[in-house]
């Protein structure tokens, strides 16, 4: 019991590390004051450049992957593995070091899922890419992937604890993306692959 509690606490503390903010600060920028105000990879890209955005994405994934994978490697109970993944995810959303104001959790959740079931991540990643290339919205692809992941885990016969943890993360991802959802519905969400279309001007003739 003590090992399980300690593992979950350590997972939360690891997830709380604000990688995007630290990298941006090293370049004299603060992603909380630019764009969406988020400390995740997409906003770090806007704030400090693509290279640091990619590094942030990778590190945020590792925050979810490392504690989950290590729990599996140590053959801890399924509940502890799922709890470790959830704790790391919660750390990113509600980081202790930033007064509980963190990111949206997509990359950290992806790291958790990658440790739990790599095949599920591959399937959902294909859906994400399809959505991204079709409409150009990272947020829409992320939401589609989050909604689909619990169903894919269920179809792949993942442990119920993994499916439940995934479903909880999906709900929080949707909550954290509430502003993106509003912009998507209004047609003003930022596109990453193609520019928003501007209304056609009427010809003088």
C-alpha positions, 0 to 999 in steps of 0.5 A: 500500500505504501509503495502504491501511494508513494508511486502515485505521489511521485508520478504527480510530482513528475507530471507537474514539471512545467517543461514548456514554461521552463524551456520558453523562460530559457529563451526569455519568453512566457507562453502564459502571456502569448497565444492561448496562454497554455504551457503545452507544445502547441503554444510553446511553438508559437512562443519560442519556436518549433524546435522547443515546441517539439522538445516540449511535446516529447518531454510532456509525453515522457512525463506520462510514459515513464511512471506508467511504464515503470509501474508496468515493468515492476509488475505493480497491480493494474490499479496502481499502473492506472493510478500512476498514469492518472496522477502524472496526467493530473500533475500536468493539468494541475501542477503543484509548482504553478499554483495548479494552473497547467496545460491541457494534458494531451501529450501527457495522456498520450505518453500514458496510453503509449505505455499501456497499449502502443497499438491503441496509440497507433490506431488513434494517431492515424485518426488524429492525422486524418483529422489534421490533414482534413481540417487543419485543427490540432485541437479537433484531432486531439479531441477526436483521439481522446474520445476514441481512445477508451473505445479502442482500448476496450476493443483491444481487451485492455484491463478495465482499470486502463479503460476507466483511467483513459475515459477520465482523462478524455473527459478532462481533455474535453473540459480543458479544451472548452475554449477550443470547442467554442472557437471550432463551433464559431469557425475561428479556431487557429489552423496549423496546416492551412490558413483560415479562409477569408470571405470572398469580396464581391466583384465591382462588375 
